């Protein structure tokens, strides 16, 4: 088994009692799939922490109020912010609305804000929010950064790159949506790269530093936005990085991300579910059960969702910046902008 404690983000309190020691008032803005997921995880970690839900859909408010008696439902965010005290807000509305919703929360002086990925539609909006959040506990939900397989890969690569140069990197994120994904981002003329490719860009920046866009192309199937996006990037050490984001591949029932690193004397492959390192005739092969033995304390959806929420709540309590803050995410969004510009999908 892997000692998972060495792979966790810092800070992250592992003792479940930590989350029950202090009352925290959390608001969920946008009560769709991701809003419900985060609300459930937070309430499992700290009973009744979610005090408020904001959603513009009247049927969601009526249905939610019938099921969740201790939660107050609001139709307008400004009414909540004007009338109630909130310690932290989760922004889980559709992506095009993230900027204005997050801006309103930050300008209201709320102590903590969690924004689902992607944080905004472009780097300019992300940079503006980062400036507003300088004194806020702000976090972007780049969930795969909190997956222990990808975190273990980061640890291994840090040691390998000190002695063994990389020759090539290939990465993909794929999913076969049952229905057309064209409506996911509303009227924004950006698609799979922004919605799913942002995971890859974040991990690659984390692993290898600055990235420079070289080539990019896309294919539209369901509308004007990119449904398949392929690109070549380079790092400061000049080795090529090839990425592909595709949400139309029917062979993938669930989203999957994978990174393959070829280097001088080693190869490393890491995905959501496994890690394989081949070096000097030896092979290290690990799978998800090797990483999550009795942890995290809440078993819901994927463990990385729980880990990111634990990290956010720990930072909220201690008043520090999470790993994937808005300021850290700006460079990711700048790379996304570069790729769209080169592909002429702006």
N, C-alpha and C positions, 0 to 999 in steps of 0.2 A: 504493500500500500504506500501511497505518497503522503508525505507530511503536508497536508493541505494548509496548515497554519502559516507556512513560509511563503505561500503563494497569494495570500489574501491582501487586498488593498489596505493601505494604512491611512487613517485609523479605521479599524472595524472591531467592535466589541462582540466577542463570540458568546458571552454569557447571556442567555435569554432574559435573566433577571434584570439586566441593565436597561432593557427597553420598557420594563414595567415600573421602574423607580421614579419616573418623573412624568407628569402629565404633559402631553403635547397636543396641540390643536392643529389638525391637518385638514386642508381643503383639497378636493379633487375637482379640477375644472375640465369638464368633458367626460361624460360617463358612458363611453363606448367600451370596446373590448379591453383596451389598455388601462383605461380609468378604473374599470371594475377589477382588473388584475392587481394593480398597485394598491387599490383600496383594501382588497382582501388580504394581501400580504402584510400591509402596514397594520391592519387590525389584528391579524394573527400574532404579530410581534408585540404589539401594544394594544390591548383590548380597548375598543372605543376611541382610538386615536383620531379616526376620521370623523370629524364633527359636521362638515359641510360638503355638499356637492353642488356644483354649478353646471347646468346644462340648459341650452336654449330650447330643447325639445320638451314640450309639455307632457307628452305621454310618458317619457322617461322619468320626468319628475314625479308624476302621479304614481307610476308603478313602483319607483324606488321608494317613495315615501310610505307606501303600503308595506313594503318588505323590511325597510330599515328604519325602525321607529326612533332610534336615537340620533339619526342624521337629519340635518335640516337642509332642504333642497331649495335652490335659488335659480331664478331664470336669468338674472343679470349679475355679472361679476362685480360691477361697481356697487350694487346694493349690499353685497356681502362685505366688501372692503370698507364701506362707509359705516356699517352697523356692528360688525363683529371683529374681535381680535383673532388673528390667525398666525400661527407660528411658521407654517410651511404650506406651500401650495404645489400640487402636481399639475402640470399643463399637459393634458392628454387629449386635446382637441385636434382636429385635422391640421396637417402641417401648415397650410397657407395662413392659418390664424395664429400660429405660435408667436409670431413677433409682437402683434398688438396685445395679445393676452398677457404674455410675459412682461411686456413694457408696463402695462397697467399694474401688474403685481409688484414689479420692482419699484415703480414710482410711489407705490403706496407704503413702501418700507417694510414689507414682509421679510422676516428674518431668513427664510430658506425657500428656494424654488428648485423644483425638479422639472425639466423639460424633456419630453419624449423626443427620440431621434426622428428625423433630423431636426436640429434646434430651430432652423429657419429655412427659407427657400434659397438663400445665398449668403455669401460671406459678409456683405455689407450690413445686413440685418443682424447677423451673429455678432459682428464687431460692436455695433451700437448697444446691443444687450450686454455684452461683456463689459463695456464702459459703465453701464448703469449698475452692474452687479459687483463692482470692486469690493464693496463692503458687505456682500451677501454670501450666504452659503448656497452656491449655485451649482447645479449638476445637470449634465445632459445624459440621457439614457442610452449610451452606447454600450449596450448590454454585453456584447461579446468581449469587451475589455475585462469583464468580470467573470468570464468563463475560465475555469481552472486549467483546462487543456491549453487555451491560448496564453494564459499567464505562465504556465510551465514552459511553453515554447519561448516566451520572452526571456525567462531565466536562462534557458539552455543557449539561446542565441547570443545573449550578452557574453557568456563564457566562450562560445565557439568563435565569435567574430574577433576576439582579441588575438587569435592565432591563425584562423582559417578564413581566407577571403571568400566572399560569396560570388558565384558566377552568374546565377540567374534565379529569379523568383517568379512563380506563377500562382495566381490566386483567383478564386471564383466564389461567388455567392449565387445560389440558384434556388428556384422555387417554381412549382407548377400550379399557379392559381386556378382553382376550379372555375371561377368566373372571370370575366374581363377585369383586369386591374386598372383600367384606364381612369376610373373615377376616384382612385385613392388620393390623388393630390389635387383634386378639384380642377380649376382652370389653369393651374401652373403648367407650363410647357416643359416640365421636367418629370422624369419617371423613375425607372428602376435604379439608376445610378444614385440619385438623391435619396430614395427611400431605403434601398438595401445596400447599394455600393458604398454608402457612407461608412458601414461597418468595416469593410476592407480597407478603405482609405485611412481610417483611424488606426487600425491595427498595424498597417504598414508604416505609417508615420511613427508609431510607438516603437516598432521593432528597428527601423532603419534610419530614422531622422527625416530630413527634408526630402520631399519628392518633387520631381519636375516633369510636367506633362510633355510627352513627345508626339504621340499619335493618338487619335481617338475616332471611333466610328460608332454608329448606332443603327438600330432597326426598329421601326415602328410597326406594330401589328394591330393594336386595338384603337389607336388614335394618333395624335400628332407627337405625343411624348415618346421617349425611349422605352421600349420594352426589353430590348437587348442592348447592352453597351459593352464595347471592348476597347481597351486602351493599352498603350505602352508608356511607361514612366521610367525615369532614371533617378538614382540617388546621387548624393555627393561623391560616392565612391564609384560611380559610373556603371554599375551593373544594371542590366535591364529588369524591369518589373512589369509583368503582363497581368492584366486583370480582366475579368469578365463578370458582368452582372446580368442575370436573366431571370425574369419571373414568369416565363411562359413555357418552361421545360416540364412536360407532363411526367417525366421519370422521377421528379422530386415531389413527393407528397407533402413533405415538411421543408421549410427553408434550411439550407445547408451552406455553410461557409468552409472553405478549405484553403490553406496556404502551403505551397511546396517550395522549399528552399534548397537549391543545389549549391554546394560549396566545394572548396578544395579539400577533398578527403571525407566529405560527409553529405548526407541528404537528410532533411527533416520535413516531415509531413504532419500537419496538425489540422484538425477539423473540430466541429462541435462535440464529436463523440470519441475521438481518439488522437493519439500522438505516436509517431514512429520516428525514431532516430537511428540511422545507419552510419556507423563510423568505425574505421579500422577493423572491418570484418565482423563487428559485433552489432547486434540489433536490440534496441530498447523499444518495446511495444506496450503501450498503455491504453486503457479504455476508461470510459466514464466512471464505472464502479470503483476504479483504483483511486479516484480523486474525491469522491463524495461518500465517505464512510461515516455515517452519523452526522453529517453536516451538509447543508445548513439546517437549523432547527425547524424550519417550516418547509414542508414538501408540497409545492404548488407550482405548476407549469415547469419551467426549467430552473435549475438551482441558481443560475446566474442572475435571474430577476430578483431572487431573494437576497443574494449577496450585494447587488447594487443598492437595494433599498436599505439593507443593514448599514452599508457604508454611508449612505446619505443621512440616515437618522443618527449615526454616530457623529458625523461631522456637524450636524445640526446641534447636537448636545454640546459638543466641544468648541463650536465656533470656528471651524477650519474649512479650508477648501477641499472638495472632493477631487479625485484624480481627473475625472472628465468634466472639468469646469468649462464654462463658456469661453474663457480666455484660452484654454487649451484646445478648444474645438474650432476656433477661428481658422487656424492653419489647415485643418481638415476641409472646412468649407471653401477655403481659397483654392485648394486643389480640385475640389468638385467644380468650382467656377471655371478654372483653367481647362478642365477636360470638356466641359460643355462648350466653351468658346472655341476650342480647337475642332470639335465635332460640328460646330456651327448650329448648335441647338441652344440658342440663348433666349 
